[in-house]
Amino acid sequence: MSAPTTITAPIHARGLVRRYGSRNALDGVDLDLGAGVTGLLGRNGAGKTTLLRSLATDLDVSAGRLRVLGRDPGDAAERTEIRRRLGYLPQNPEFYPHFTAFGLLDYMAVLKELGGRRARHDEIRRSLDRVGLTERRHTRVRRLSGGMRQRLALAAALMGDPELLLLDEPTVGLDPEQRILFRNLVSELAVRSTVVLSTHQIEDVSALCQRVVCLDRGRVVFDGTPATLIGRARGHVWEQTGRPGDGVTTWRLADGRYRVLTTRRGEPAPSGDRTAVEPTLEDAYLLLTGVQRGAR
């Protein structure tokens, strides 16, 4: 009899399925994720949030095999251990509005069993400082702005320097300066942890992620580096002065020219008013998930 296979990846998924009635929100997802930052991209309804909730043990899968930090989320004892070792920022975090920022984090730290009172409070102060909310620590949650609440949710996810950090639309409501702060925090944590980031902000993926996973209709349609995805788009992106015809994705630029994306082969060589340009990650993502269905 052969020895059992040892799973070393912090996230190991094979054939994950999550059903809602007759619809599969996840449809046979295979993933192995290790240290560093992985970006999840996909349209609304592609399955990103369902996948993150499953990894966070917030949602049971309907079928398939899942191991998180080497443990089975389907086992109650192992699920509790997973939750102690991960940080999770949901897409729409809900807070008790009458708590202060410090009091809310203290409550959550107790649930995560983050040591005794002194150690716990030291960690709370450190987390609030990391997201720039030290001066608001005694402010009640209901009096915080939307951006401050988002930073408070991030502080909660960061407590204890989790081995696994799951972030669903983490930069919603953050101004440019706060987004830079967020990127620095995630980059530092990713040196020794696994970070999975779901976002519609392509620039965050470009700045942070060593790996990109694209979902479409619950299936993985791309898994690789940003550079590889961009490479697929070369030769399919150009700019021109006149409005292009149908069958392509296009938008008007500030200077009046049009940026054009198409998957069609045999386009005429750039000439006259048409110039081939280097694709961005956004171009490549749109080509992967948009143009193939005639998006415009």
C-alpha positions in Angstrom: 0.0 0.0 0.0 1.4 3.4 -1.0 2.0 6.1 1.7 -0.7 8.8 1.9 0.1 12.0 0.0 1.4 14.8 2.2 -0.2 18.2 1.6 2.2 21.1 2.2 0.5 24.0 0.5 -1.4 26.3 2.9 -4.4 26.0 0.6 -5.1 22.8 -1.3 -8.3 22.4 -3.3 -9.4 19.7 -5.7 -12.7 19.7 -7.5 -14.4 22.2 -5.2 -18.1 22.6 -5.9 -20.5 25.0 -4.1 -24.1 24.8 -5.2 -26.9 27.3 -4.6 -30.0 25.5 -5.7 -29.4 24.4 -9.3 -26.5 26.8 -9.9 -22.9 26.0 -9.2 -21.1 29.1 -7.7 -17.9 27.0 -7.7 -17.7 24.4 -10.4 -14.7 22.1 -10.0 -12.0 24.5 -8.7 -8.5 23.1 -8.4 -5.9 25.3 -6.5 -2.7 25.0 -4.6 -1.7 28.4 -3.0 1.5 29.0 -1.1 3.3 32.0 0.5 3.0 35.4 -1.2 0.1 37.3 -2.6 -2.4 35.8 -5.0 -5.0 38.0 -6.7 -8.5 36.7 -7.5 -10.1 38.4 -10.5 -13.5 37.8 -12.1 -16.8 39.4 -13.0 -19.5 39.9 -10.4 -20.9 36.5 -9.8 -17.8 34.6 -11.0 -17.4 32.9 -7.6 -14.6 34.9 -6.0 -16.5 35.7 -2.7 -17.8 32.1 -2.5 -14.3 30.8 -2.8 -13.0 33.1 -0.1 -15.8 32.3 2.2 -15.1 28.6 1.7 -11.4 29.1 2.5 -12.3 31.1 5.5 -14.5 28.2 6.8 -17.5 30.5 6.6 -19.2 28.4 4.0 -19.3 24.6 3.5 -18.5 23.2 0.0 -21.0 20.9 -1.7 -18.3 18.6 -3.1 -14.6 18.2 -3.5 -11.5 18.2 -1.3 -10.3 21.2 0.7 -7.4 21.6 3.1 -6.6 24.9 4.7 -3.3 25.2 6.6 -3.1 21.5 6.5 -6.5 20.9 8.2 -9.9 19.9 7.2 -12.6 22.7 7.5 -15.3 20.0 7.6 -14.0 18.8 11.0 -15.2 21.0 13.9 -11.9 20.8 15.9 -9.7 21.4 12.9 -12.0 24.2 11.7 -11.5 26.0 15.1 -7.7 25.7 14.7 -7.9 27.1 11.1 -9.8 30.1 12.4 -7.2 30.9 15.0 -4.5 31.0 12.4 -6.2 33.0 9.6 -7.4 36.6 9.1 -10.5 37.3 7.1 -11.8 40.6 5.7 -15.3 39.9 4.2 -16.7 41.9 1.4 -19.3 43.7 3.6 -18.0 43.5 7.2 -20.6 44.1 9.8 -19.8 45.7 13.2 -21.6 46.3 16.5 -22.2 50.0 16.1 -22.1 50.8 19.9 -18.6 49.3 20.4 -15.6 51.6 20.3 -12.9 50.7 17.8 -10.7 49.4 20.6 -13.5 47.5 22.3 -14.6 45.8 19.1 -11.1 44.6 18.4 -10.8 43.4 22.0 -14.0 41.4 21.6 -12.7 39.8 18.4 -9.3 39.1 19.9 -10.9 37.2 22.8 -12.8 35.1 20.2 -9.5 34.3 18.5 -7.8 33.6 21.9 -5.0 36.0 21.3 -3.3 35.5 24.7 -3.9 37.3 28.1 -5.3 40.7 28.6 -2.0 42.6 28.4 -0.7 40.8 25.3 -4.1 41.1 23.7 -4.3 44.8 24.2 -0.7 45.3 23.0 -1.7 43.5 19.8 -4.9 45.6 19.4 -2.9 48.9 19.8 -0.3 47.6 17.2 -3.1 46.7 14.7 -4.8 50.0 15.1 -1.5 51.8 14.6 -0.8 49.8 11.4 -4.0 51.1 9.8 -3.8 54.6 11.1 -6.6 54.5 13.6 -4.8 55.0 16.9 -6.4 58.4 17.4 -9.8 56.9 16.8 -9.5 54.0 19.2 -12.1 55.4 21.6 -14.5 56.4 18.9 -17.7 54.4 18.6 -18.0 52.4 15.3 -21.2 54.2 14.3 -19.3 57.5 14.2 -16.5 56.2 11.9 -16.6 57.0 8.2 -16.9 54.3 5.7 -13.2 54.3 5.0 -12.4 54.2 8.7 -14.7 51.2 9.1 -12.9 49.5 6.3 -9.6 50.1 7.9 -11.0 48.8 11.2 -12.0 45.6 9.5 -8.5 45.3 8.1 -7.0 45.8 11.5 -9.2 42.9 12.8 -8.0 40.7 10.0 -4.3 41.6 10.7 -4.4 40.8 14.4 -2.0 38.1 15.4 -0.1 38.2 12.1 -2.1 35.4 10.6 -0.5 32.6 8.5 -3.4 33.0 6.0 -4.9 36.3 5.1 -8.1 36.4 3.0 -9.2 39.8 1.8 -12.4 40.4 -0.2 -12.4 43.9 -1.8 -10.1 45.3 0.9 -9.5 48.8 -0.6 -13.2 49.8 -1.1 -13.6 53.3 0.5 -9.9 53.9 0.9 -8.3 57.0 -0.5 -5.0 56.8 -2.5 -2.8 57.4 0.5 -4.6 54.7 2.5 -4.3 52.3 -0.4 -0.5 52.8 -0.4 -0.5 52.0 3.3 -2.6 48.9 2.6 -0.2 47.7 0.0 2.8 48.1 2.3 1.1 46.2 5.0 0.1 43.3 2.8 3.6 43.2 1.1 5.2 42.9 4.5 2.9 40.2 5.8 3.2 38.2 2.5 6.9 37.6 3.2 6.0 34.9 5.7 2.3 34.3 5.0 -0.2 33.4 2.3 -2.4 36.2 1.2 -5.4 35.9 -1.1 -6.8 39.1 -2.4 -10.1 39.5 -4.3 -10.6 42.8 -5.9 -11.9 44.8 -8.9 -9.0 47.2 -8.5 -6.6 45.9 -11.2 -3.9 48.3 -10.1 -3.8 46.6 -6.7 -3.2 43.3 -8.3 -0.5 44.8 -10.5 1.2 46.3 -7.5 0.9 43.4 -5.1 0.4 40.0 -6.7 3.0 37.5 -7.8 0.1 35.2 -9.0 -3.3 35.8 -10.6 -6.2 33.4 -10.6 -9.1 34.4 -12.8 -12.6 32.9 -12.3 -15.4 32.8 -14.7 -18.7 31.1 -13.9 -17.2 29.3 -11.0 -14.2 27.9 -12.9 -10.6 28.8 -13.0 -9.9 30.1 -16.5 -6.3 31.4 -15.8 -3.7 30.6 -13.1 -0.3 32.1 -13.5 1.8 35.3 -13.2 0.6 38.7 -14.2 3.4 38.8 -16.8 2.1 35.6 -18.4 -1.4 36.9 -18.6 -0.2 40.2 -20.1 1.9 38.3 -22.6 -1.3 36.6 -24.0 -2.7 40.0 -24.9 0.3 41.2 -27.0 -0.8 41.8 -30.5 -4.4 42.3 -29.5 -4.3 45.9 -28.3 -4.0 49.0 -30.3 -5.1 52.7 -30.3 -6.6 54.6 -33.3 -8.2 57.9 -34.1 -11.5 56.7 -35.6 -14.3 54.8 -33.9 -13.8 51.1 -34.5 -16.4 48.7 -35.8 -18.4 46.1 -33.9 -17.0 42.9 -32.4 -14.3 44.5 -30.2 -14.0 46.0 -26.8 -13.2 49.7 -27.0 -13.3 52.9 -25.0 -12.5 56.6 -25.8 -9.3 58.0 -24.3 -8.8 61.5 -22.9 -7.0 62.6 -26.0 -9.9 61.5 -28.3 -8.3 58.4 -29.6 -9.8 54.9 -29.0 -8.2 52.0 -27.2 -9.2 48.7 -28.9 -9.1 45.1 -27.7 -10.0 42.1 -29.8 -9.3 38.4 -29.8 -9.8 38.1 -33.6 -6.9 36.9 -35.6 -5.8 38.4 -38.9 -6.3 42.0 -38.1 -4.5 44.3 -40.5 -1.0 45.5 -39.4 -1.0 48.8 -37.5 -0.7 51.6 -40.0 -2.0 55.1 -40.6 -4.2 56.0 -37.6 -3.8 52.6 -35.9 -0.9 51.9 -33.5 -0.1 48.7 -31.6 0.5 49.3 -27.9 1.8 47.3 -25.0 -1.1 45.7 -23.1 -1.8 46.3 -19.4 -3.0 43.7 -16.9 -6.5 45.2 -17.3 -6.4 44.8 -21.0 -5.3 41.2 -20.6 -8.1 40.5 -18.1 -10.7 42.0 -20.3 -9.5 40.0 -23.2 -9.7 36.8 -21.1 -13.2 37.3 -19.7 -14.9 40.1 -21.7 -14.1 40.1 -25.4 -14.7 36.4 -25.8 -18.4 37.1 -25.2 -18.6 40.2 -27.3 -18.3 42.7 -24.4 -18.2 46.3 -25.5 
